[in-house]
């Protein structure tokens, strides 16, 4: 993110400015970004951003939910985003297309390296026991 983007978001919040350009709203996570999202209602999702509008929706072209997760190293979700998932302790759903999350529901959005993204997307689909 750059300073101009952050300043425009601050202006929007402080002055209730209704318009910011599409280019400014997509600078944080442009189309094609591989991200890990923690959301209040949707839990932890990993996917590829199709579009992301501030105050609107984060839409994935493909994603999967991690309904139980553990990083290979460390304890925090940030460690999972950096080091990948412990395959024996992480449980994941099927890969879904065109999933959307309200931007206001997102607690955190973290970029992923290609290797971490591929490792998480390659996890076996978990079954109920």
Buried (B, 14 or more C-beta within 10 A) or exposed (E): EEEEBEEBBEEBEEEEEEEBEEEBBBBBBEEEBBBBBBBEEBBBBBBBBBBBEBEEBBBBBBBBBBEEBBBBEEEEBBBBBBBBBEBEEBBBBEBEEEBBBBBEBBEEBBBBEEEBBEBBBEBEEBEEE
